[in-house]
Amino acid sequence: MFLGLGGLVPLPPDALVTPVTFRVRKRGLRGILAQFDELEDGKRELSGEWVVTKRLWQRLQAEWKASQTKSRTDSSIPPRKHHNERIILYLHGGAYYLFSPSTHRSITIPLSKFTDARIFAVAYRLAPETRFPGPLHDAVSTYFRLIEDLHIPPSNILFAGDSAGGGLCLAVLMYLRDNNYPLPAGAILMSPWVDLTRSCDSWDSNAPFDIVPIPSNGDHMDPVACYLGSNMELYLTHPYASPLFGDFTGLPPLLIQAGESEVLRDEVTLLAHKATLAGVQVMHELYEDAIHVFQAFPFLEASHHAFSSCRAFMRDGFALAHPEEPRPLDDHTEAELANEIDNERAHMVRGDGQDKVPSTSNVRDDSEQDTSDTTEDESDSSYVSADESLPLSDEEDSSQSTPAIKVQDERRTGDDWDQGPSNFRTPKSRRVQSYHSFEHAQLVSSVIRAQYPPTMRNHAASRNSRHLRLSSLSSTPVPSPSIRSSSSHPDITSLCEQWESTGPANVTLTYKPGGTTISASPNKSKGRRRSPTFT
């Protein structure tokens, strides 16, 4: 799917890719992985790769070189400044039986660029040779290697994944929480596959528009059968296989992105809803006319918007849940990372993932030049500042030509808690937390002024917004998730009915071609079935 794009579309920037192979050792894992951990003798190997964009690699090298030079010439000079670097553990998609880290460089390279983070993508074992929970074991082992062997603080790590990899990210988070292990700072989920029962109607209604093949009954290539094998009945609704059936309480902030035209749309909508009910800070984004894992296609405008949101989530998205900054990486950790990334196996690749030069020598030569003055914002010159396109104050004249957000003023009065079943009541501030897509906080400022208390308004208004291309704004309800007419699991049926009766707990930011829509009210569109419109 990703092959042959190099001569047809604009590509992500060059990146340094370093293959890594490491041995899996016993970690004393608990819970469902205990028996598999006991079998490890230190001989089994896993592979993966570090992905670092050229600019980030140059900055890291320049800082390290400058610190070494100064320490040799003047001992009174303070040591190098420690940046609060983020590390992303990426789990690729492919229905648990396809692809590898190298096939997903069209995602990992721009993700590194926009987030200014080093990314480690692991090649977990695939089905049908390895059944559930083998991929979970590999992902957990990789995470512990980062925090124990490389000494990276968990607060500096984020998970990211697409499709099956997004579901695997949630499975790892739930496993870590259930067994009292330290959690990462958050997760970026791109079209996550979270319901292996395939109970939602979008599997049928969006099938003509999406790229995901729908296996027939008894198909030997059915990914669910390949992944679960003979334990289908035992594990089909297990939270580590189908996270939508799990409890989300205590999980870190989540950025959840989906395409409106993909078959997973409804289950992703239910995921955002259920996680918000559990108290998780959720940023849910729906991209109109976008297909499954549209982020992998750099020629789509929606892809650029999605990675811009990832940058916002990395920079500001943890402010409410985790006001403390991530811990700086010490010199020992930086040295270990440098040894893993900058060695004889490192090579430059183009944006399509193909080799560009045989070594990092060209990058080292370039690192002598001063590139520190160039910022990510300058590299995205095609996107105007939100300050130029949006009204940002209460005094703005509504007659101006700038876009305005049309929302229904539904000011809440009385008790701070939204009404609903006692076990599903959500404080009003929880909806505000899931609502604040910080990169676009000024975009939604008029919605906040209309609906939420001043204490929460001030926080959003203080955020800076960048890189938006907007032509029109309006309030459009999110398509209502529903069950398939053929078959549906009772738990998913109940969740759809609860969503229908009370409305979504979260607020969704919807991106339209040529504009952006804020689905600001919890109003639902009963029976609404939207067909993609292609222009």
Disulfide bonds with the S-S distance in Angstrom:
none
